[in-house]
Each structure stands twice: as structure tokens, then as C-alpha cells.
Amino acid sequence: MTYNALNVQAVFRGPVAEAAMSKIFRVLMVLALVGAVIGYFRNWYTVSRLDEEQYINLNVKINRQRVREDLQRAAQRAQSVAGQAQPDDGASPATEQNGYGPYYGQ
């Protein structure tokens, strides 16, 4: 059985596919909006406005150093949380001294 482009595209048509794409689009828009708000309050960028006679200039300045610092700080926190989640002796958390789980061998 062979598939050509028309048969494959037919699978992604219809009201179900449109609803799914609409949901995906809405989720992406919400994520972009949340990212923009967080970035604004974390001083990742600034927006300035300059009024001239017939024009309005909007300038967006991105503070790359601030973004880089925040990303490094987030990575360090993620590593510390991941380090706290792992046991220090290298054994799995459910394994006890006798090699059995917490409910076996008691």
C-alpha cells in the first residue's frame, strides 16, 4: 500500500483536526504571553516610545546578559533540586539494606 501526499493530508482535515490545531494555537499564544510578562518583570527587555511629528517610534531593547544570568540561575536550581531527589548512597530510594523493597523481607 502506498501513501501519497493527498492521502496523508486528508487525515489532518476536518472539524476534529481544526479543533486540535485551534487548541494548540491557543496554548502557544498563552505561553508566549506568559513568557512576555515574565520577561518584562524580570527586566529581560524594555520598551520605549518616541513621538515625532508624524511617526511614533517604538524601541525594544533586549538585555541578553540578564536573560543569560536568569537561565544559568534556573539551571543551577534545577540541578540542586535533582541532586536532592537522588539518594546519597547511590541505591534506589525503594531499596533497603537487605536488597528488598520497603515492604518485603520485614
Helices and strands as residue ranges (DSSP letters): H 5-11, H 15-41, E 45-51, E 56-62, H 64-85
